[in-house]
Amino acid sequence: VPRVFAKVSGKTGTPRVNTVIVSLFCAALASVIPLGKLVDATSIGTLFAFALVNIAVIVLRHTRPDMPRTFKVALGPVFPVLGFGFCVYNMFSLDTVTWVVFGCWMAAGLVFYFLYGMRRSRLASEQK
């Protein structure tokens, strides 16, 4: 993360620059995109994240059973499988435009992540 984004306010402990930039970006989107489309875009992103968390719970409980846990999962892996299924079901109830936008946003995010990360990764620079 660039240093300007890593700075936090001494008074509140929040990342002030991040908050301002994200707020301006959201305001710009809200001024030109219908609310329903923004809600769908937010929903698909959130559902995707929750689906990944459900899968991660199953994978980590299987591959790292000795890892310290901060929460218990009742009837695991039944609930994580059900959670994943419900997330995917809800995602597929969204329209095609939402999926296209989601795919483009994910692709752009991955490109940015890998291009930015390859040059500025602390792990990469430590291995050289």
Secondary structure, 3 states (H helix, E strand, C coil): CCHHHHCCCCCCCCCHHHHHHHHHHHHHHHHHCCHHHHHHHHHHHHHHHHHHHHHHHHHHHHHCCCCCCCCCCCCCCHHHHHHHHHHHHHHHCCCHHHHHHHHHHHHHHHHHHHHHHHHHCHHHHHHC
